[in-house]
């Protein structure tokens, strides 16, 4: 799934599908639907989904998953920053 940042999401076009209160700040393209999420729910609720997806809850699995999440976060942040730099050139 690809995440599309808030500058591409048209405000009012999508409400957060988790809280259904705030406008979406980003969305993920899932075939054939879009999943809209606000920044607050992305930070507070999506980690719960990650934990719920773990079938075995032991220390090794938790630590491995946390390292994978941190790696994915920093990769996504780097890619987003690179896009912003390119867009400003």
C-alpha positions in Angstrom: 0.0 0.0 0.0 1.3 3.5 -0.8 0.6 6.4 1.4 -0.3 9.7 -0.2 0.5 12.8 1.9 -1.9 15.5 2.9 -1.0 17.9 0.1 -2.6 15.5 -2.4 -5.7 14.7 -0.3 -8.4 17.2 -1.1 -9.8 18.4 2.2 -13.4 17.5 2.7 -13.2 14.8 0.1 -12.3 12.2 2.8 -13.0 11.9 6.5 -10.8 9.9 8.7 -12.2 6.3 8.6 -11.1 5.6 12.1 -12.5 8.5 14.1 -15.0 9.7 11.4 -14.6 13.2 12.9 -11.6 14.9 11.4 -10.6 15.5 7.7 -8.1 13.0 6.4 -4.5 14.1 6.3 -3.4 11.1 4.1 -4.8 8.0 2.6 -3.5 4.6 1.6 -4.4 3.2 -1.8 -5.8 -0.3 -1.3 -7.3 -2.1 -4.2 -9.9 -1.0 -5.1 -10.6 1.3 -2.2 -8.9 4.2 -0.4 -8.4 4.2 3.3 -8.5 7.8 4.7 -6.8 8.6 8.0 -6.1 11.8 10.0 -2.7 12.4 11.6 -4.0 11.9 15.1 -5.5 8.4 14.4 -2.4 7.4 12.3 -0.2 8.0 15.3 -2.5 6.7 18.0 -4.5 3.9 16.4 -2.4 2.3 13.7 0.2 1.0 16.2 -2.6 -0.9 17.8 -3.4 -2.5 14.5 0.2 -3.6 14.2 0.2 -5.1 17.6 -3.2 -6.8 17.0 -1.7 -8.4 13.8 1.0 -10.1 15.8 -0.1 -13.7 16.4 2.5 -14.6 19.0 3.2 -12.1 21.8 6.6 -12.8 23.2 9.6 -10.5 23.9 11.4 -11.5 20.7 8.4 -10.9 18.4 7.6 -7.6 20.1 11.2 -6.3 19.8 11.6 -7.5 16.2 8.3 -5.9 15.2 9.2 -2.6 16.9 12.5 -2.5 15.0 10.7 -3.1 11.8 8.2 -0.4 12.5 11.0 2.1 13.4 12.9 1.2 10.2 9.7 1.6 8.1 8.9 4.9 9.8 12.4 6.4 9.1 12.4 5.1 5.5 9.0 6.7 4.9 10.1 10.0 6.6 13.2 10.1 4.4 11.2 9.5 1.2 8.7 12.2 2.2 11.5 14.7 2.8 13.1 13.9 -0.5 9.8 14.4 -2.3 9.4 17.8 -0.6 12.9 18.9 -1.5 12.3 17.9 -5.2 9.0 19.7 -5.2 10.7 22.9 -3.9 13.4 22.8 -6.6 
